[in-house]
Amino acid sequence: MNEKLRRDDLVHPELSYKIIGCAYEVYNELGFGHQEKLYQKALAIAFKKEKILFKEQVYSPLKFQDEVVGRMYFDFLVEEKIIVELKKSQFYSKANIDQVVEYLKTSKLQLALLINFTPNGVNYKRLLNIA
């Protein structure tokens, strides 16, 4: 890769690239119109094939004064570094983005990928925890 094109300010760029590549692989084979849980199952298979370590439906409690006040579940936690949340929609909603930002805050992780399977292909957003 041309060193001038390489960005040093991205969080987990190589792993993000692999994750997004797996999402494109899933879309290229399955296309649009399936339930999110089916995309999740297919993405898990793609992660295994690429030897990407992950956990599915990861529980993350929201605590207040050491008491659990809420329960959240990430679609994926990849290599203990990146939250991956899948959606099936034409557009990103504010609710989807807010959901992933909340995941970042409660997990104290730096990066989440919101991957959207649309009629026109895969779209994704990199969301950072800047708190």
N, C-alpha and C positions, 0 to 999 in steps of 0.2 A: 504494500500500500504506500502511496506517495506520502511522505512524512508531512508535507505541507497541508494535506487534506485531513490528516488525523486530528481529531479534537481531544484535548486533554481535560475538558470540563464536563464530559459525560460521565454519568454514574453507571458502572457495570456495562460498558458498551458491547463487549464481545458476547456476554451472556444474553443481553437483550436481543442482539442480532440473531442468535440461535433460536430464542423463544419465538420471535416474530417469523423466522423462517419456518418453524414448525407450524405456526398458525396458517401461513400461506399454503403449506403442504396439505393441511387438513381441508382448507377451502378448495384448493385445486381438485381434490378428489371428491369431496362431498357436495360442493356448491352451497347455495343459499337455501334456506327454508326449513332447516331442522331445528329441533329444540336445543336450548343452550346445553342441557345435560348431555346430549349426544355429541356436540362439539367438544365438550369437556372430556368425555371418554376417548374420543379420537385424538385429542391433543395429548392426553396421558400416554397413549400408544406411541405417538410421535416423539414425545420426550424420552420414553424408554429406548426407542430406536436410536436416538441421538446421545444416549447415555447422560441425560440431564437429570440430576437428582431433584426430586420434588415430593411434596406432600399435597394431598387433595383435601378439600373441605376442612381447612385448618381452623380450629376453634381459637378465637381471640376474645378474652373477656374484657369488658369495659368496667373499670373499677373506680369507685369513689370511696375514699377513706377505708381502703382494704375490703370493701364490700362489692360484690359483683352487681352492677346495675344494668348490664346489657351483655348480650352475646352476639358475636359476629363470626361469620365463617367465610374465609377467603376461598375462592375457587382453587387456587394453587399458591403454594409458597415454594419458590424455586431456589434451590441451593441455599436456603436460609437467608436469602438476600433480597429477592424480588417477589412482590405480590403480583399475581396475575388474575385479573378478573375478566370474565368473558360475558359478552352481551350479543344479542342478535337483534339488530335494528338498523334502520337507515341512517339515523343520526345519534349523536351522543346527547343524553339528557343531562340537565343540571343535577338531577337526582343520582344518576350513575356516577358522575364526577364527584359529587359530595360523598357518596358511599365509599369510593376508593380513597379519597382524602382522609375520611374518618378511619379507614383501615390503617393508613400510614401513621396517623397520629397515635392510635392505640397500640400499634405494634412497635413503634419507634424505629421502623425501617426507613431507608432513604428513598426507595424507588418502587413504584407500581406501574404495571402496564395494563391499561384498559384496552382490551382487544374486542373489536366490534366486527361481527360477521354481517355484511350488508349484501343487498342484491348485486352490488357492483364490485364486490371483493372484500378484502380485509382492510380495515382501518384500525389504527392504534394511536393511543396517546401515552406518552411518558409523563407520569405525575411524580413530582418530587415532594418529599417531606422537608419543608424549609423551616420548620419550627425548631 
